[in-house]
């Protein structure tokens, strides 16, 4: 019988499965990776997958204004970084993307 993992280790495993789901791995791929890495049962892997999916849903559960605000901030960050590196066209593209997001036709 396998040793019971700590809550912290279970959390880390769930986070790793979250990453695998986020990068498009299938259930079968995740099962293979986890069974080789942690030597756990298919049932336990499904538990990690369920917990990771719950986290994905929680992360995706945001209102349109919150998503828009985050997207605009990322674009501003890209604009500033591009400008500092002298990549003016990239900075301008970021400004155009910001305008498009808020409904201003450039």
Buried (B, 14 or more C-beta within 10 A) or exposed (E): EEEEBEEEEBEEBBBBBBEBBEEEBEEEEBBEBBBEEBEBEEEBBBBBBEBBBEBEEEEEEEEEEEEEEEEBEEBEEBBEEBBEEEBEEBBBBBBBBBEEEEEEEE
